[in-house]
Amino acid sequence: MKLLLEKKVNPQEAEFMEYETKHAKLSEDLSRPFFKTEQHKTLFQQTALLADRFSTRAADIDETGRFAFENFQELKDSQYISLTVPKEYGGKEISLYEFLLLQERLSQGDPSTALCIGWHVGVIFDLREKRKWKEKQFEQLCNEVVQNQVLINRAATEPATGSPTRGGKPQTTAVNTNGKWSITGRKSFTSMAPALDYSLVTATIEETGEIGVFLVDHKLQGVSVEENWDMVGMRGTRSDDLVLSQVELPLDTLVETETGNLNNLPRAWLLHVPACYLGVAIAARNYAVSFASEYKPNSLPGPIKDVPEVQRKIGEMELELLKARHVLYSIAQRWDEEPDKRPDMSAELAAAKHVAVNSANVVVDLAMRIVGAKSLQRSNPLQRYYRDVRAGLHNPPMDDVVISLLARQAFESYK
């Protein structure tokens, strides 16, 4: 990635510099044990520059619920959006481990931006690993990402079906008419909808009943975004509805089908989600550590960090993060280094999400207990972290699905 050091800091951002310097050091100290190569350290530090700049805009993005176009321009300028593109097509081809390390750090700046770009980078990562597409089509998409800086996401969730992981069949339809596909339907929770260039839309093919995945160019007639995202958390993701009204597509835009695939590996790329929420937790932890180190009520001889109960809560936060991060990164490392084990890693991947997101929620709660009522002030970032981190509980796989999967695996082992 290109460094962005040359950019000038405006007066509004200047007030954050001291705060960010302290937090950047806390973050790097916490992550240093996970740097396994010099490239890990370099990529992390370059991502930290982006994250620290994003943090200066995070409160405004949350308050207004707007999309952070300026953040995404910096992600494009730094070539972050092409990190998972294969080297042969001009990308960095980073590993799953590296992907998670960077997403966790980026989220400490602005979780909405991190989660959104995680979908884009993750989609490319998944396509790179599974190679379900015709190679020429995949090459064309990679070239568009590298050269034209396009953004892509999957659009699968619908109001009537809920999360596609629950097995609901898309009500969006695809009809083959006169040698073209005609797509009609509505997709909800379409993250970064205002900025997307392409979506991978799931639709039921009327002639066969099969579920297909179609590459939809957002410039086409009949494609629109209904701006109805009004959540209390992750407000800047602008996960608005994608509306498709008789959108005509060439036949070759059917790039995947959900039956008959030869490579149905588990979706390891979705670990970018728990990495993002761990980033929120680390930001909360950093704030609590700084606050406890500096806050000196006149009832005490020194800062509250000397109070045993505060130390206990800090220790509990550290333990939660240590547990969650080791689970997440050890599983990511296995995915990278033991490809023959990947088909059997569904339960581990699901468990990593469960552990990380639940630990992240615990950490943010503890941070707020340390800071006290001030954590609920609208000017305090902890109340934003609290609202954002809760959203992770509703990203798939949900907790009940993970627990059931682990139980089934245990009984299968007994058989």
N, C-alpha and C positions, 0 to 999 in steps of 0.2 A: 504493500500500500504506500501511497505517497504521503509524506508528512504535510501537515497543515500549519506548521510553525510560523510561516511567513504572514499569516493573516493577522491583521490588527485587532486589538481588543477594544470594543467600544465602551463608553463610560458605564452603561448598564451592566456590562459583564465584569467590569473591573472589581466591583464590590464582592464578587464571588471568588476572587483569586486566592485569597488567604484560606478561605474555607476549602476550596478545591485542592490546594496544595497539601493540606493536612489529610484530606480524605484520599487523595491519590496515593500518598505514601502508605496509609493504612491498607488500602486495597492491594497495592503491589506486595507489601509485606505478607499479607494473608495468602496471596496467590503464588508467591515465589516457590513454595515447595512443589507446586504442580508444573513448573517449567521443566520439561525434560530435555529440551534442546535450546540452542541459542535462538532459533527461529521463533520458538514459543515466546520467549522474552521480548523479542523485537516486535512481533505482531501484537502482543499484549500492550506494549508501551505506545505503539501507534494508535491502537484502538482507544487507549486511555485519553489521548489528545482529543479524539472525537467525542468521547463520553463526557469529558469535562466541559466541552463547549455546549453540548446538548443540555447539560444540567442547568445552564444559565437560562434556558428557554422552557424548561420542563413545567414550571409552575404556571406560566402563561398558557401553555398548550393545554394543561389540565383545566385551568379556569375557564378558558374559552371553548374548549372542546374542538379546537381547529386541528387540521392536519399540518404536520411540520414539514412543509415543502423544503424549507431551507436546510433542515437536517438531512433530508434525502439528497439534496444537491451535493452536500459535503460527502455523503456516502458514495455518490457517483464519482465525484472529483478524486476521492481517495482510492477508487477502484475496489472498495469493499464489496460492491454488489457482484463482482466477478470472482470472488475468492474461491468458490467451489467449482468454477468452470474448469474442465480438464486443461492441463498445460498445453496439449496439442491444439487447443482452440483459443489459446491466449489467456487462460486463467491461472490461478495459483494452485488449484487442486488441493486445498487444505484437507486434512483428515477430520473425522468426526470429533476427535479429542480437541483439536485446535478450534474447530467451529464452536464448540461449547465454551471453551475458555474465553473466546472473544465475545460471544453473545452475553456471557455473564458480566463481563466488564462494561460492555456497551449499555446494558440495562441499568447500570448504576447511574448513568447520566440521564437517560429518559427511557423508561420501560416501554412506553407505547411505540417509540421509534424502533427500539431493539426487537420487540416482538414482531412488528411488521416486517422489518428487513430479514428477520429470521425465517419467516415463511418463504420469502423470495429465495434467499440463499439455500434454504433447506430443500426447496423444490428442485433446484439445480443439482444439489448433492444427491438427492434420491434418483433423479433421472440418470445421473452419471454412474451410479452404482448398479442400477437395475437394467439399464439399456433396453427398455421395452420398446422404445421408438425405433423407427427406421433411422439409421445412423445419419443420413443426410438431413433429416428433419431436426435431429438433436443438434447437429453441427450448425444449422441455420439459426436455431434459437440461441446457441452459445455466441455466435457471431453478433447477433443483435444485442445481447447483453454486454459484450465487450466493446463493441464499436458504437452502438447507438444508445447504450445505457437504459435498455428497457427493463421494466419491472413485471414480474409474473407472480401469480398466486393460484392456489386451487380454490374453486368455488363449489362446495359440495353440500353444505348445510342448507336446509330449507325450513320454513316456518312449520309445515305440516309434519315433517319427519324428525325434526331435531337433529342431533349429531348423527352423521352417517355411520359412526361406529356402533350405533344401536341396531343397525340392520334395516332401517327404513329405506324404501325404494323411492328414487327421485320422482317427483311429480313433473319436473322439467322434462319436456319431450323432444325427441329428435325424429323428424320425418324425412324420408328420402323422396324428394319430389323433383322430377325432371333433371336428375343427375346432380342435385345439390341437397345438402342438409338444410332443414328449416328447424331452428331451435327456439322454443318458447318456454318461459318459466321464470322463476324468481329464486334467487339465492340470498340467504341472510348470513350475517357474520362474515362479510367479505372484507377482511382486513386490508387497509390502505386502498380502499376502493377508489378514492378520488385521484390516485396517482398511478393506478395500474395501466399497463399497456396491453397485457394479455391475461386471460384467465383460463384455467383448465376446468371446464364445466362438466359435471356429471349430468347425464340425461338418460332417460329410458328410451331405447330405440323402439318405436311403435311396431315395426314389422316383426321383430324377433323377441321383444321383451327383455333384451339384453341391456345391461348398463354400460354405456360408452362414456369415454372422456374426450371432450372436444376442445381443441385449441381455438379460443375465441379472441379475435382482435377487437379491442374496445373502440376502435375508430369506425367500426362497421355500423351501418344503419340498423336501428332496432336495439342497440346496446345503450343502456342508460344506468345511472346510479341514483337511487332514491336516498336522500340524505336523512336518515331516520335513526342514526346512532345516538342514543341518549342514556348512556350508562354512567354510574357513579365512579367506576374504575376503568383504567386503561382507555380514557376518553379520547386520547390523541390517536388511537388506532383507526378511527373513522371506519369502523367495520359496518358500513352501510349495506343496504340491499342492492344487489346487482339484478337488474331487470332486463330480460331478453324477450323481445317481441318479434317473432318470425324472422329471426336473424339468419340470413342465408350464408352458408359456408360451403367451400369446396369439399368433395368427398374425402380428400386426404387429410382433412383436419380432425378426423376420427383417429386420434393418436394412441388410444389405449382402450381395452375393454376389461371389465372386471371379472371375466370368466375366461378360462383357457390360457391364462398367462403362464409362461414357462419360468418366470422368476418372481415369485411372490415372497420375497424376503420381508422380515419384519421391518417396520418403519422406524429405523434408528434415528433418522433425521428429526423426528418429533421431540428428541431430547433437547432441542433448542428451547422448548417451552419451559421445562423445569430449570434450565440454565438461566433463562431470563428472570424467573421469579427468585432464584437464589441471588441474582444480582440486586434485586429490590431489597432482599433481606440483608445483604452485605452493606448496602447504602444505609439502611436503618441501624445496623450494628455500628457502622463508622460514626454515625451521628450520635448514638448513645455513648460510645466511648469518649468522643470529644466533649460531649456535654458533661459527662461524669467527671472528666479530668479538669474541667474549667469552672463548673458551677460551685460557688462558695456561699451558701446561705449563712447569715450572721449567727446562726445557732450552732455552727460547727467551726472548729479551728482551721479546717482546710476544706478542700473540695470533697464532694460526695463520693468520689472514688474510694475513699478510705472507709466508707461505711460498709460493714460486713454484708448486709443484705444487697447492696448495690453490686458488690463484688460477686456474690452468689449468682445474681441475675446475669452479669456479664459472662461468668463462667458457663452458665447454662446456654447462653447464646453461642459461645465458642464451640461447645460440645455439639449442639445441633448442626452448626455449619460444618464442623469436622466430619460428623457422621454422614450428612447428606452429600457433601462434596466428594468424599472418598467413594461412596457408592456410585455416584454419577460418573466420575472420571475413571474409576476402575472398569466399569462396564463399557464405557466409550473406548478405553484402551483395548479391551478384549475384542470389541467389534473391529477395530483397526488392525490388530495384530493376529487375530485368529479367524480368518474369513470362513474357514470350514465349519466353525461353530455358529455362524450367523443364523442359519435356519431354525435353530433351537433356542434363540435368545429372546423370544417374545416376552416371557414372564419376567426376565431380568430387566428388560427395557421398561416394561410397565411398572415394575417395582421401583426403579430409579426415579420415575416421575412421581410416584406416590410419596416416597420418602422425601424427595427434595422439596416438593411443593408444600407438604404439611410442615416440614421443618422450617421452611421460609415463613409460613404464617406464625409459627411459634416465636421465631426470632423477632419479627416485627412487633408482636404483642409484648414481648419482654422489653424491647427498646422503649415502647410507649410507657410501660410501667416505671422504667427508670426515670424518664423525663417528666412523667406525671401529667397534670392537666394541661400544661403548655403544649403537649403533643397534639392536642385537639384544636389548637389555634389554626386558623386557615392559612396563616403565614408560615406555619411549621411544616416541613416536608414529611414528617412522620405520618400525619393524617392522610397524606396522598399515598405514601407507601402502603399504609394499611388498606386503603381502598383498592389499590392496584394489585396487591399480593393476593387478595381474596379471589380475584378473577382466575387465578391458576387452578383453583379447585374445580372449575367448570370447564377446563380444557381436557380433552380426552387423552388417555383413558381415565374415566372417573374412578374414584376410590373403590366403589363396590365391584366394578368390573375387574380391577386389579386383584382384589382379595379373592374373588371367585376363581380367577385364572390361576392364582397360586395354589388354591385348594385343589382344583382339578388336577394340576400338575403333580401334587403330592399323592393323590389317589392313583393317578396313572403310574407313578413310580412304584407304588405298592403292587399293582397288578403285574 
